[in-house]
């Protein structure tokens, strides 16, 4: 953000101060957080980052009161908000007094039928006058660019639109301190940029304190005042961004955190080594899936009109587009969760239009954008074994396959965990493992790296690449342009339900104006050339 200046100032008012905070869950025999100490001033933006599962979300939930009021845990230490000790305040009291949270999973805080009603929900419960509520709703929708969707049903929103709606709902409460748990995780480049700019203005112009949990550091690093890095429930590094990332390079890299480009003097981006330059010449040009004349509409809003698409066996495709462009809808049409109004979908010559979802699932695996939509067993081991049992695998084979996949995705220590206690990043890897373990011929990964640190993002994509080399076709739906460029052999860009670009990554991104018109950006590697 070119317009952002260094606005660190002295004599700010302390908003939140945490001293010697420790948290231990009832089901765990160890402390999830230990001896946490930090404070945040008004107008300050603090970044909290660290490996997946290190305790970041636990810290957020300890501040907003979910711990211990909803999630039982032993909490020690002091949490002071505007000089008041709030350890024993319930969630409502913390919210009314100025603490707002935008959760990692936006669906967990959407309550109403339409966008406008959902934003008004919080102020209505505060008992505000209708005129004031309307002003707050209008302003919040304006900040998040949702004015044109105010009458849209919330269940018809894309993942990114739901994320922006959750942010709008919190902004309407006018909190003094806002806790953002990965606010850009489901947003495209344009949406991320807009939200980041809004967060910056909320802090610097609105005089609010902001705590950000985020893995996508390149996007947000320019607005950050201070950085806290957490590992195994403890703050191990803290300070100004340039000091933290320039002076602790090896420690941070070993934690699986990618150094932001602006502080990475030894940038790894080298297009000559990119996997997308691999030609896949050993794969036979065999048509795997074809879509012809596909038309689909939500209610009376037509999304796809006469769409054609062919996928060759063994391809690794990245499907890109801004929020609401039709990426997830297309994926759901391919796997049978939605049915086209007209047109045909064929998989290896078999027409899928009238096939049951269960039949299609044996050929096409799908990782949902929200992992909780496909996790329904109580234990992680049971979840991973479920699909294999349905395919009549023997217990010894099931155990062997689970051992293999859990080692690759670092899930072996979670096998006996209750699935409802998983962080979103952990749940994402469990859901991914349940799809990969069956090895279907085509796998659709809908934002598989959401909530993952750099190390786990790379592990997931490396695994997908290995599966691809074994002949499994991959469709990767993502907002991470750099990962798409690095791993995909073919890029498809959707805009308003239309394929506007389709081809090898370098050729696609040469069309800079067309890419930007679709709300996307050019990969960092190509920007530097």
For each residue, the residues with C-beta under 8 A, 3 or more apart:
1: 4 196 197 200 222 223
2:
3:
4: 1 200 222 223
5:
6:
7: 43 204
8: 225 240
9: 12 43
10:
11:
12: 9 41 42 43 44
13: 41 42
14: 17 39 40 41 83
15: 39 40 41 42 44 81 82 176 177 209
16: 39 40 63 79 80 81 177 209 211
17: 14 38 39 78 79 80
18: 21 36 37 38 39 63 77 78 79 80
19: 37 77 78 80
20: 35 36 37 76 77 78
21: 18 33 35 36 37 59 62 75 76 77 78 79
22: 31 33 34 35 36 75 76 77
23: 31 32 33 55 58 62 67 73 74 75 76 233
24: 28 30 31 32 73 74
25: 28 32 71 72 73 421
26: 72 73 74
27: 418 421
28: 24 25 32
29:
30: 24
31: 22 23 24 34 233
32: 23 24 25 28 55 58 73 233
33: 21 22 23 36 55 58 59 62 233 234
34: 22 31 233 234
35: 20 21 22 77 234
36: 18 20 21 22 33 59 77 233 234 235
37: 18 19 20 21 235
38: 17 18 46 228 235 238
39: 14 15 16 17 18
40: 14 15 16 44 46 177 209 211
41: 12 13 14 15 44 209
42: 12 13 15 176 207 208 209
43: 7 9 12 203 204 207 208 209
44: 12 15 40 41 203 209 210 225 226
45: 199 200 203 210 212 223 224 225
46: 38 40 209 210 211 212 224 225 226 227 228
47: 212 214 217 220 221 224 226 227 228 241
48: 56 59 211 212 213 228 230
49: 56 213 214 215 217 227 228 229 230 257 453
50: 54 55 56 229 230 231 255 257 453
51: 54 231 255 256 257 453 455 456
52: 215 423 425 426 429 451 452 453 456
53: 423 425 426
54: 50 51 230 231 232 233
55: 23 32 33 50 58 59 230 232 233
56: 48 49 50 59 60 181 213 230
57: 60 61 104 181 213 423 424
58: 23 32 33 55 61 62 67 233
59: 21 33 36 48 55 56 62 63 230
60: 56 57 63 64 101 179 181 211 213
61: 57 58 64 65 66 67 71
62: 21 23 33 58 59 66 67 75 79
63: 16 18 59 60 79 81 94 99 177 179 211
64: 60 61 91 94 95 99 101 179
65: 61 69 86 89 90 91 93 94 99
66: 61 62 69 70 71 91
67: 23 58 61 62 70 71 73 75
68: 71 72 73 74 75
69: 65 66 90 91
70: 66 67 91
71: 25 61 66 67 68
72: 25 26 68
73: 23 24 25 26 32 67 68
74: 23 24 26 68
75: 21 22 23 62 67 68 87
76: 20 21 22 23
77: 18 19 20 21 22 35 36
78: 17 18 19 20 21 85 87
79: 16 17 18 21 62 63 85 86 87
80: 16 17 18 19 83 84 85 86
81: 15 16 63 84 86 94 97 98 99 177
82: 15 97 98 176
83: 14 80
84: 80 81 97
85: 78 79 80 88
86: 65 79 80 81 89 93 94 97
87: 75 78 79
88: 85
89: 65 86 93 94 97
90: 65 69 93 94
91: 64 65 66 69 70 94 95
92: 95 96
93: 65 86 89 90 96 97
94: 63 64 65 81 86 89 90 91 97 99
95: 64 91 92 99 100 173 175
96: 92 93 126
97: 81 82 84 86 89 93 94
98: 81 82 175 176 177
99: 63 64 65 81 94 95 175 176 177 179
100: 95 170 171 173 175 177 178 179
101: 60 64 109 170 178 179 180 181
102: 106 109 166 167 170 178 179 180 181 183
103: 106 108 109 166 181
104: 57 181 182 185 213 423 424 451
105: 108 370 372 424
106: 102 103 109 110 159 162 163 165 166 186
107: 110 162 370
108: 103 105
109: 101 102 103 106 166 169
110: 106 107 118 154 162 165 166 169
111: 118 121
112: 117 118 120 121 154
113: 117 118 153 154
114: 117 118 150 151 152 153 154
115: 118 119 141 146 149 150 151 152 154 157 165 168
116: 119 120 137 141 150 151
117: 112 113 114 120 121
118: 110 111 112 113 114 115 121 154 165 168 169
119: 115 116 122 136 137 140 141 165 168 169 172
120: 112 116 117 123 124 133 134 136 137 172
121: 111 112 117 118 124 125 169
122: 119 125 126 169 170 172 173
123: 120 126 128 132 133 136 137 172 173
124: 120 121 127 128 133
125: 121 122
126: 96 122 123 173
127: 124
128: 123 124 132 133 136
129: 132 133
130: 133 134
131: 134 135
132: 123 128 129 135 136
133: 120 123 124 128 129 130 136 137 172
134: 120 130 131 137 138
135: 131 132 138 139
136: 119 120 123 128 132 133 139 140 171 172 174
137: 116 119 120 123 133 134 140 141 150 172
138: 134 135 141 142 147
139: 135 136 142 143 171 172
140: 119 136 137 143 144 168 169 171 172
141: 115 116 119 137 138 144 145 146 147 150 168
142: 138 139 145 147
143: 139 140 168 171 198
144: 140 141 164 165 167 168 171 194 195 198
145: 141 142 164 191 194
146: 115 141 149 150 161 164 165 168
147: 138 141 142 150
148:
149: 115 146 152 157 161
150: 114 115 116 137 141 146 147
151: 114 115 116
152: 114 115 149 156 157 161
153: 113 114 156 157
154: 110 112 113 114 115 118 157 162 165
155:
156: 152 153 298 299
157: 115 149 152 153 154 161 162 165 324
158: 161 162 323 324 328
159: 106 162 163 186 323 328 369 370 447
160: 163 164 186 187 188 191 322 323 324 479
161: 146 149 152 157 158 164 165 323 324
162: 106 107 110 154 157 158 159 165 166 186
163: 106 159 160 166 167 183 184 185 186 187 191
164: 144 145 146 160 161 167 168 187 191 195 323
165: 106 110 115 118 119 144 146 154 157 161 162 168 169
166: 102 103 106 109 110 162 163 169 170
167: 102 144 163 164 170 171 183 195 198
168: 115 118 119 140 141 143 144 146 164 165 171 172
169: 109 110 118 119 121 122 140 165 166 172 173
170: 100 101 102 122 166 167 173 175 178
171: 100 136 139 140 143 144 167 168 174 202
172: 119 120 122 123 133 136 137 139 140 168 169
173: 95 100 122 123 126 169 170
174: 136 171
175: 95 98 99 100 170 178 208
176: 15 42 82 98 99 208 209
177: 15 16 40 63 81 98 99 100 208 209 210 211
178: 100 101 102 170 175 199 202 208 209 210 211
179: 60 63 64 99 100 101 102 211 213
180: 101 102 183 199 210 211 212 213 214
181: 56 57 60 101 102 103 104 213
182: 104 185 213 214 215 216 424 450 451
183: 102 163 167 180 187 195 199 212 214
184: 163 187 191 192 195 196 214 216 219 220
185: 104 163 182 215 216 447 450 451
186: 106 159 160 162 163 323 369 447 450 479
187: 160 163 164 183 184 191 192 195 323 479
188: 160 191 192 321 322 323 479 519 520
189: 192 193 322 479 481 519 520 521
190: 193 194 322 519 520
191: 145 160 163 164 184 187 188 194 195 322 323 519
192: 184 187 188 189 195 196 216 219 479
193: 189 190 196 197 219
194: 144 145 190 191 197 198
195: 144 164 167 183 184 187 191 192 198 199
196: 1 184 192 193 199 200 219 220 223
197: 1 193 194 200 201
198: 143 144 167 194 195 201 202
199: 45 178 180 183 195 196 202 203 210 212 220 223
200: 1 4 45 196 197 203 204 223
201: 197 198 204 205 206
202: 171 178 198 199 205 206 208 210
203: 43 44 45 199 200 206 207 208 209 210 223
204: 7 43 200 201
205: 201 202
206: 201 202 203
207: 42 43 203
208: 42 43 175 176 177 178 202 203
209: 15 16 40 41 42 43 44 46 176 177 178 203
210: 44 45 46 177 178 180 199 202 203
211: 16 40 46 48 60 63 177 178 179 180
212: 45 46 47 48 180 183 199 220 224
213: 48 49 56 57 60 104 179 180 181 182
214: 47 49 180 182 183 184 217 219 220
215: 49 52 182 185 257 451 452 453 454 457
216: 182 184 185 192 219 220 480
217: 47 49 214 220 221 257 258 260
218: 221 258 260 261 262 524
219: 184 192 193 196 214 216
220: 47 184 196 199 212 214 216 217 223 224
221: 47 217 218 224 241 260 262 263
222: 1 4 262
223: 1 4 45 196 199 200 203 220
224: 45 46 47 212 220 221 227 241
225: 8 44 45 46 240
226: 44 46 47 238 239 240 241
227: 46 47 49 224 237 238 239 240 241 244 245
228: 38 46 47 48 49 235 237 238
229: 49 50 235 236 237 238 244 248 252 255 257
230: 48 49 50 54 55 56 59 233 234 235 236
231: 50 51 54 234 236 255
232: 54 55
233: 23 31 32 33 34 36 54 55 58 230
234: 33 34 35 36 230 231
235: 36 37 38 228 229 230 238
236: 229 230 231 251
237: 227 228 229 244 248 251 252
238: 38 226 227 228 229 235 244
239: 226 227 243 244
240: 8 225 226 227 243 244
241: 47 221 224 226 227 244 245 260 263
242: 245 246 263
243: 239 240 246 247
244: 227 229 237 238 239 240 241 247 248 252
245: 227 241 242 248 249 252 259 260 263
246: 242 243 249 263
247: 243 244
248: 229 237 244 245 251 252
249: 245 246 252 253 259
250: 253 254
251: 236 237 248 254 255
252: 229 237 244 245 248 249 255 257 259
253: 249 250 256 257 258 259
254: 250 251
255: 50 51 229 231 251 252 453 455
256: 51 253 453 454 455 456
257: 49 50 51 215 217 229 252 253 453 454 455
258: 217 218 253 454
259: 245 249 252 253 263 264
260: 217 218 221 241 245 263 264
261: 218 264 267 524
262: 218 221 222
263: 221 241 242 245 246 259 260
264: 259 260 261 267 268
265:
266:
267: 261 264 528
268: 264
269: 482 524 525 528
270: 273 274 525
271: 274 277 506 525 526 529
272: 277
273: 270
274: 270 271 277 485 486 505 525
275: 278 465 486 487
276: 485 486 487 488 489 504 505 506
277: 271 272 274 506
278: 275 489
279: 489
280: 283 314 315 316 489
281:
282:
283: 280 286 312 313 314 315 471
284: 313 314
285: 312
286: 283 312 313 314
287: 290 310 311 312 313 348
288: 311 312 313 315 347 348 441 442 473
289: 309 310 311 334 345 346 347 348 364 442 473
290: 287 309 310 311 345 346
291: 294 307 308 309 310 334 343 344 345 346
292: 308 343 344 346
293: 306 307 308 342 343 344
294: 291 304 306 307 308 309 333 340 342 343 344 345
295: 302 304 305 306 307 340 341 342 343
296: 302 303 304 329 333 338 340 341
297: 300 301 302 303 341
298: 156 301 303 329
299: 156
300: 297
301: 297 298
302: 295 296 297 305 497
303: 296 297 298 326 329 496 497
304: 294 295 296 307 326 329 330 333 340 497
305: 295 302 497 498
306: 293 294 295 343
307: 291 293 294 295 304 330 343 497 498 499
308: 291 292 293 294
309: 289 290 291 294 492 499
310: 287 289 290 291
311: 287 288 289 290 315 317 442 473 475
312: 283 285 286 287 288 315 473
313: 283 284 286 287 288 441 471 473
314: 280 283 284 286 468 471 472 473
315: 280 283 288 311 312 468 473 474 489 490
316: 280 464 465 468 473 474 476 487 488 489 490
317: 311 473 474 475 476 488 489 490 491 492
318: 476 477 478 484 487 488 490 491 492 505
319: 327 330 331 475 476 477 478 492 494
320: 327 477 478 479 481 484 491 492 493 494 518 520
321: 188 325 326 327 493 494 495 518 519 520
322: 160 188 189 190 191 325 495 518 519 520
323: 158 159 160 161 164 186 187 188 191
324: 157 158 160 161
325: 321 322 494 495 496 497 518 519
326: 303 304 321 329 330 494 496 497
327: 319 320 321 330 331 446 477 494
328: 158 159 331 332 369 446 477
329: 296 298 303 304 326 332 333 338
330: 304 307 319 326 327 333 334 494
331: 319 327 328 334 335 366 444 446 475 477
332: 328 329 335 337 338
333: 294 296 304 329 330 336 337 338 339 340 345
334: 289 291 330 331 345 352 364 444
335: 331 332 357 360 361 364 366 444
336: 333 339 352 355 356 357 359 360
337: 332 333 357
338: 296 329 332 333
339: 333 336 353
340: 294 295 296 304 333 343 344 345 353
341: 295 296 297
342: 293 294 295
343: 291 292 293 294 295 306 307 340
344: 291 292 293 294 340 351 353
345: 289 290 291 294 333 334 340 351 352 353
346: 289 290 291 292 349 350 351 352
347: 288 289 350 352 360 363 364 442
348: 287 288 289 363 441
349: 346
350: 346 347 355
351: 344 345 346 354 355
352: 334 336 345 346 347 355 360
353: 339 340 344 345
354: 351
355: 336 350 351 352 359 360
356: 336 359 360
357: 335 336 337 360 361
358: 361 362
359: 336 355 356 362 363
360: 335 336 347 352 355 356 357 363 364
361: 335 357 358 364 365 366 440
362: 358 359 391 438 440
363: 347 348 359 360 440 441 442
364: 289 334 335 347 360 361 440 441 442 443 444
365: 361 435 436 438 440 442 443 444
366: 331 335 361 435 443 444 446
367: 371 374 431 432 435 443 444 445 446 448
368: 371 373 374 431 446
369: 159 186 328 373 446 447 450 477
370: 105 107 159 373
371: 367 368 374 375 424 427 428 430 431
372: 105 375 427
373: 368 369 370
374: 367 368 371 431 434
375: 371 372 383 419 427 430 431 434
376: 383
377: 380 382 383 386 419
378: 382 418 419 420
379: 382 383 415 416 417 418 419
380: 377 383 384 411 414 415 416 417 419 422 430
381: 384 385 402 415 416
382: 377 378 379 385 386
383: 375 376 377 379 380 386 419 430 434
384: 380 381 387 388 402 405 406 415 430 433 434 437
385: 381 382 388 389 398 402
386: 377 382 383 389 390 434
387: 384 390 391 434 437 438
388: 384 385 391 393 397 398 401 402 437 438
389: 385 386 392 393 398
390: 386 387
391: 362 387 388 438
392: 389
393: 388 389 397 398 401
394: 397 398
395: 398 399
396: 399 400
397: 388 393 394 400 401
398: 385 388 389 393 394 395 401 402
399: 395 396 402 403
400: 396 397 403 404
401: 388 393 397 398 404 405 437
402: 381 384 385 388 398 399 405 406 415 437
403: 399 400 406 407 412
404: 400 401 407 408
405: 384 401 402 408 409 411 433 436 437
406: 384 402 403 409 410 411 412 414 415 433
407: 403 404 410 412
408: 404 405 459 463
409: 405 406 429 432 433 456 459 460 463
410: 406 407 413 429 456 459
411: 380 405 406 414 415 426 429 430 433
412: 403 406 407 415
413: 410
414: 380 406 411 417 422 426 430
415: 379 380 381 384 402 406 411 412
416: 379 380 381
417: 379 380 414 421 422
418: 27 378 379 421
419: 375 377 378 379 380 383 422 427 430
420: 378
421: 25 27 417 418
422: 380 414 417 419 426 427 430
423: 52 53 57 104 426 427 451
424: 57 104 105 182 371 427 428 450 451
425: 52 53 428 429 451 452 453 456
426: 52 53 411 414 422 423 429 430
427: 371 372 375 419 422 423 424 430 431
428: 371 424 425 431 432 448 449 450 451 452
429: 52 409 410 411 425 426 432 433 452 456 460
430: 371 375 380 383 384 411 414 419 422 426 427 433 434
431: 367 368 371 374 375 427 428 434 435
432: 367 409 428 429 435 436 445 448 460
433: 384 405 406 409 411 429 430 436 437
434: 374 375 383 384 386 387 430 431 437 438
435: 365 366 367 431 432 438 440 443
436: 365 405 432 433 439 443 463 467
437: 384 387 388 401 402 405 433 434
438: 362 365 387 388 391 434 435
439: 436 467 472
440: 361 362 363 364 365 435 443 472
441: 288 313 348 363 364 471 472 473
442: 288 289 311 347 363 364 365 472 473 474 475
443: 364 365 366 367 435 436 440 464 467 472 473 474 475
444: 331 334 335 364 365 366 367 475 477
445: 367 432 448 464 474 475 476 477 478
446: 327 328 331 366 367 368 369 477
447: 159 185 186 369 450 477 478 479
448: 367 428 432 445 452 460 461 464 476 478
449: 428 452 456 457 460 461 478 480 483
450: 182 185 186 369 424 428 447
451: 52 104 182 185 215 423 424 425 428
452: 52 215 425 428 429 448 449 456 457 460
453: 49 50 51 52 215 255 256 257 425 456 457
454: 215 256 257 258 457 458
455: 51 255 256 257 458 459
456: 51 52 256 409 410 425 429 449 452 453 459 460
457: 215 449 452 453 454 460 461 480 483
458: 454 455 461 462
459: 408 409 410 455 456 462 463
460: 409 429 432 448 449 452 456 457 463 464
461: 448 449 457 458 464 465 476 483 486 487
462: 458 459 465 466
463: 408 409 436 459 460 466 467
464: 316 443 445 448 460 461 467 468 474 476 487
465: 275 316 461 462 468 469 487
466: 462 463 469 470
467: 436 439 443 463 464 470 472 474
468: 314 315 316 464 465 471 472 473 474
469: 465 466
470: 466 467
471: 283 313 314 441 468
472: 314 439 440 441 442 443 467 468
473: 288 289 311 312 313 314 315 316 317 441 442 443 468
474: 315 316 317 442 443 445 464 467 468
475: 311 317 319 331 442 443 444 445
476: 316 317 318 319 445 448 461 464 484 487 488
477: 318 319 320 327 328 331 369 444 445 446 447
478: 318 319 320 445 447 448 449 483 484
479: 160 186 187 188 189 192 320 447
480: 216 449 457 483 484
481: 189 320 484 485 520 521 522 523
482: 269 485 486 523 524 525
483: 449 457 461 478 480 486 487
484: 318 320 476 478 480 481 487 488 491 505 523
485: 274 276 481 482 488 491 505 509 523 525 526
486: 274 275 276 461 482 483
487: 275 276 316 318 461 464 465 476 483 484
488: 276 316 317 318 476 484 485 491 505
489: 276 278 279 280 315 316 317 504 505
490: 315 316 317 318 502 503 504 505
491: 317 318 320 484 485 488 501 502 503 504 505 508 509
492: 309 317 318 319 320 499 501 502
493: 320 321 499 500 501 502 508 515 518 520
494: 319 320 321 325 326 327 330 497 498 499 500 518
495: 321 322 325 498 500 517 518 519
496: 303 325 326
497: 302 303 304 305 307 325 326 494
498: 305 307 494 495
499: 307 309 492 493 494 502
500: 493 494 495 514 518
501: 491 492 493 508 511 514 515 518
502: 490 491 492 493 499 508
503: 490 491 507 508
504: 276 489 490 491 507 508
505: 274 276 318 484 485 488 489 490 491 508 509 523
506: 271 276 277 509 510 526
507: 503 504 510
508: 491 493 501 502 503 504 505 511 515
509: 485 491 505 506 512 515 522 523 526
510: 506 507
511: 501 508 514 515
512: 509 515 516 522
513: 516 517
514: 500 501 511 517 518
515: 493 501 508 509 511 512 518 520 521 522
516: 512 513 519 520 521 522
517: 495 513 514
518: 320 321 322 325 493 494 495 500 501 514 515
519: 188 189 190 191 321 322 325 495 516
520: 188 189 190 320 321 322 481 493 515 516
521: 189 481 515 516
522: 481 509 512 515 516 526 527
523: 481 482 484 485 505 509 526 527
524: 218 261 269 482 527 528
525: 269 270 271 274 482 485 528 529
526: 271 485 506 509 522 523 529
527: 522 523 524
528: 267 269 524 525
529: 271 525 526
